[in-house]
C-alpha cells in the first residue's frame, strides 16, 4: 500500500488511467472483431467497411499509447490482405 501522499496520489492516477486504457483497448478489440466476423461471413463489402472503420480506431490507439505502432500496422496489413483476398474470390 502507498504510504506517502505523493505515492497515494500516483496510485489514484494509475487507477483512473487503467480504466481509460482498458476501455480504449476494449473498443479497439470490438472494431477488430467486427472485421473478423465480416471476413468469416464472406461478405466483402461489409468486411471492407468494417476495416475502414477499424483503421482509424487502431491508429488512435497508437497515439494514445495503447498499442505499439508496428503492432497496429501489422494488424491492419494482415486484415487488409484478407479482405482483399475475399473480394477477389
C-alpha positions in Angstrom: 0.0 0.0 0.0 1.2 3.5 -0.8 2.5 5.4 2.3 3.4 8.9 1.2 0.9 11.4 -0.1 2.6 11.5 -3.5 2.5 7.7 -3.8 -1.1 7.7 -2.8 -1.9 10.3 -5.5 0.0 8.3 -8.1 -1.9 5.2 -7.2 -5.2 7.1 -7.7 -4.0 8.4 -11.1 -2.8 5.0 -12.2 -6.3 3.6 -11.3 -8.0 6.2 -13.4 -5.6 5.8 -16.4 -6.0 2.0 -16.2 -9.8 2.3 -16.5 -9.5 4.6 -19.5 -6.9 2.4 -21.2 -9.0 -0.7 -20.6 -12.0 1.0 -22.3 -9.9 2.0 -25.3 -8.4 -1.4 -25.7 -11.8 -3.0 -25.5 -13.1 -0.6 -28.1 -10.3 -1.4 -30.5 -10.9 -5.2 -30.0 -14.6 -4.7 -30.8 -13.7 -3.0 -34.1 -11.2 -5.8 -34.9 -13.8 -8.4 -34.1 -16.3 -6.8 -36.4 -13.8 -7.1 -39.3 -13.1 -10.7 -38.4 -16.8 -11.5 -38.3 -17.4 -9.9 -41.7 -14.5 -11.8 -43.2 -15.8 -15.1 -41.7 -19.3 -14.4 -43.1 -17.7 -13.9 -46.6 -19.3 -10.5 -47.1 -16.6 -8.5 -48.9 -18.5 -5.1 -48.8 -19.1 -5.5 -45.0 -15.5 -6.5 -44.4 -14.2 -3.5 -46.4 -16.5 -1.1 -44.5 -15.5 -2.7 -41.1 -11.8 -2.4 -42.0 -12.2 1.2 -42.9 -13.9 1.9 -39.6 -11.2 -0.1 -37.6 -8.1 1.5 -39.1 -8.5 5.0 -37.6 -9.6 3.4 -34.3 -6.4 1.2 -34.2 -4.2 4.2 -35.1 -5.8 6.3 -32.4 -4.8 3.5 -30.0 -1.2 4.1 -31.2 -1.3 7.8 -30.5 -2.8 7.2 -27.0 -0.1 4.6 -26.2 -2.4 1.6 -26.0 -0.9 -0.3 -28.9 2.6 -0.2 -30.4 2.8 1.4 -33.9 4.2 -1.7 -35.5 1.6 -3.9 -33.9 -1.2 -1.7 -35.3 0.4 -1.6 -38.8 0.8 -5.4 -38.8 -2.8 -6.0 -37.8 -4.1 -3.5 -40.4 -1.9 -5.1 -43.1 -2.9 -8.6 -42.4 -6.6 -7.7 -42.2 -6.4 -5.7 -45.4 -4.8 -8.6 -47.3 -7.5 -11.0 -46.0 -10.3 -8.5 -47.1 -8.6 -8.1 -50.5 -8.4 -11.9 -50.9 -12.1 -12.1 -50.0 -13.1 -9.6 -52.6 -11.1 -11.2 -55.4 -12.6 -14.7 -54.9 
